[in-house]
Amino acid sequence: MWSILARMRRLTLAVLLVLTGCSSSTTSGAGFTAVDLAAPEALATHGDLLVIGTRPSDHPELATRGKDGALSNVRLTPATPYGKEAHWYGITSDGTTITGVGGERGGAHGNVRWSAWTGDTSQIVEKPQGFSTFGGYGAGELLGVARTPQGPLIIGTWQSAKAGLDIAMWTYAADTWSRQPSAGTVLESSQELLRFPMAVAQHGDGVLVVGWQIAKGVVSAAVWQYDGRTWTTATLPDGDAALAARCWDGACHVVGRSKGKLAWWSGPDWKKLTTPDIPVGDDQDLAAPVPINGTPTLFVNHNGVQLVSEKDSRPADGPTGDVKAAEVAGGQVFVIAGDRLWRLT
C-alpha cells in the first residue's frame, strides 16, 4: 500500500514539474547581450555591417559592427561649429554611401542647427549647406533620412503658405540639399487639414512618412507615400497617431497610438491588427518594428522592455529604459534601450 502511495506522489510531483516548466517557458524572456559602445543614438545597416551613431560626450561619433562583433570607428570630418556638437537624428545607407542628419540646439532662439553628412565606412564628411536650406524664418524640424534608388531624401516640416506646417522633402545632388515644393500636393496643410509627420521609412523606390492630422477637429493617424514621382495619402483606421514604420517584403508595418493604447497597422491595405493591451502615452515615441525569425516584432518599454508581436509579448532580458531604435544587420537584431546598445542572443 505504501509503495503505491509513494509511486502516486512521485507521479504527481513529476506532473507538477512538467506543468511548471511549461508555464515558465511561455513567459521566459528573450536574452540580450550589451554591446560595449557609449551613448548610441541612431542605427542603420550598411551591407552586413551595423552602423551606429553615438555621442559619447560633446561631439558625434560613428562606428560599425561586423557580423563577428568587431567594432571599427569611422572618421568624422565636421565643417561647422554645430556639426562638431551634433546629435544624430538619422542615418541611412545604400550599401555604398552612408548619409546622416545631425542637429544641436543653439543661437538666440535655441533652434536646432542642422548638419548633413555623407561618406562611407572610412570617412563621413559634413557637407555645409546654406542657412536657408534647413533654417531661417520658415524652418520646421527634420525627422530623418531615407535612401531611394534616386538618392537620399530628408523628410521634415516647413512653414505652410496656407496654415501651420507642411510636410517637406529635401533631395540631394552635387553636395547640395534642395527642398522640393509641397504646395499642391498631399503634403500641404490648410485651414481645414493640418498635417504632422512623425517618422520616415524607406519603401520600394520611395518613402513612407507616418504621423497624424487634424481635419474639422477630428484627429486621425495617417500615412503619406512617395513612389519616386508622386505623393499619395491614406488615413489609418481607428488611430490617433502613427509614430514609426518599417517596410520589407512588399509590406509596411506601422505602429502608433489609439485611445492611449498601442496600435499596429499593416499595409498596403492598412488593416489594423489586434495586439496585446499596452499603453502608449501622448509624449511616448516608438521605434520601428523589425523582423525576427519572419515575425514583425516591436520593442517597447512597458514594465521593462518587451518584445511585442501581433499575437503576444515577452520580456527582454537585459535592456531597460525607453527604446530609441531597433535594427537587423548581418542576421542579428540590435536595439538601443536607455543609453545602451543591445544584441539579441
Secondary structure as the mmCIF struct_conf table of DSSP 4:
data_model
#
loop_
_struct_conf.conf_type_id
_struct_conf.id
_struct_conf.beg_label_comp_id
_struct_conf.beg_label_asym_id
_struct_conf.beg_label_seq_id
_struct_conf.end_label_comp_id
_struct_conf.end_label_asym_id
_struct_conf.end_label_seq_id
HELX_RH_AL_P HELX_RH_AL_P1 TRP A 2 THR A 26
BEND BEND1 THR A 27 THR A 27
HELX_LH_PP_P HELX_LH_PP_P1 SER A 28 GLY A 29
STRN STRN1 ALA A 30 VAL A 35
BEND BEND2 ALA A 38 ALA A 39
STRN STRN2 PRO A 40 HIS A 46
TURN_TY1_P TURN_TY1_P1 GLY A 47 ASP A 48
STRN STRN3 LEU A 49 THR A 54
BEND BEND3 PRO A 56 HIS A 59
STRN STRN4 GLU A 61 ARG A 65
TURN_TY1_P TURN_TY1_P2 LYS A 67 ASP A 68
STRN STRN5 LEU A 71 THR A 77
BEND BEND4 THR A 80 THR A 80
TURN_TY1_P TURN_TY1_P3 PRO A 81 TYR A 82
HELX_RH_3T_P HELX_RH_3T_P1 GLY A 83 GLU A 85
HELX_LH_PP_P HELX_LH_PP_P2 ALA A 86 ALA A 86
STRN STRN6 HIS A 87 SER A 93
BEND BEND5 GLY A 95 THR A 96
STRN STRN7 ILE A 98 GLY A 106
TURN_TY1_P TURN_TY1_P4 GLY A 107 GLY A 110
STRN STRN8 ASN A 111 GLY A 119
BEND BEND6 THR A 121 SER A 122
STRN STRN9 GLN A 123 GLU A 126
HELX_RH_AL_P HELX_RH_AL_P2 PHE A 131 PHE A 134
BEND BEND7 GLY A 136 GLY A 136
TURN_TY1_P TURN_TY1_P5 TYR A 137 GLY A 138
STRN STRN10 ALA A 139 THR A 148
TURN_TY1_P TURN_TY1_P6 PRO A 149 GLN A 150
STRN STRN11 GLY A 151 GLN A 159
BEND BEND8 ALA A 161 GLY A 164
STRN STRN12 LEU A 165 ALA A 173
TURN_TY1_P TURN_TY1_P7 ALA A 174 ASP A 175
STRN STRN13 THR A 176 GLN A 180
HELX_LH_PP_P HELX_LH_PP_P3 PRO A 181 PRO A 181
TURN_TY1_P TURN_TY1_P8 ALA A 183 GLY A 184
BEND BEND9 THR A 185 THR A 185
TURN_TY1_P TURN_TY1_P9 VAL A 186 LEU A 187
BEND BEND10 GLN A 191 GLU A 192
STRN STRN14 LEU A 193 HIS A 203
TURN_TY1_P TURN_TY1_P10 GLY A 204 ASP A 205
STRN STRN15 GLY A 206 ALA A 215
TURN_TY1_P TURN_TY1_P11 LYS A 216 GLY A 217
STRN STRN16 VAL A 218 TYR A 226
BEND BEND11 GLY A 228 ARG A 229
STRN STRN17 TRP A 231 THR A 235
HELX_LH_PP_P HELX_LH_PP_P4 LEU A 236 LEU A 236
TURN_TY1_P TURN_TY1_P12 PRO A 237 ASP A 238
BEND BEND12 ASP A 240 ASP A 240
STRN STRN18 ALA A 241 TRP A 248
TURN_TY1_P TURN_TY1_P13 ASP A 249 GLY A 250
STRN STRN19 ALA A 251 SER A 258
TURN_TY1_P TURN_TY1_P14 LYS A 259 GLY A 260
STRN STRN20 LYS A 261 GLY A 267
TURN_TY1_P TURN_TY1_P15 PRO A 268 TRP A 270
STRN STRN21 LYS A 271 LYS A 272
HELX_LH_PP_P HELX_LH_PP_P5 LEU A 273 THR A 274
STRN STRN22 PRO A 279 PRO A 279
TURN_TY1_P TURN_TY1_P16 ASP A 282 ASP A 283
HELX_LH_PP_P HELX_LH_PP_P6 ALA A 287 PRO A 289
STRN STRN23 VAL A 290 ILE A 292
TURN_TY1_P TURN_TY1_P17 ASN A 293 GLY A 294
STRN STRN24 THR A 295 ASN A 301
BEND BEND13 HIS A 302 GLY A 304
STRN STRN25 VAL A 305 VAL A 308
BEND BEND14 GLU A 310 LYS A 311
STRN STRN26 SER A 313 ASP A 317
BEND BEND15 GLY A 318 GLY A 318
BEND BEND16 GLY A 321 GLY A 321
STRN STRN27 VAL A 323 ALA A 329
TURN_TY1_P TURN_TY1_P18 GLY A 330 GLY A 331
STRN STRN28 GLN A 332 ALA A 337
TURN_TY1_P TURN_TY1_P19 GLY A 338 ASP A 339
STRN STRN29 ARG A 340 LEU A 344
#
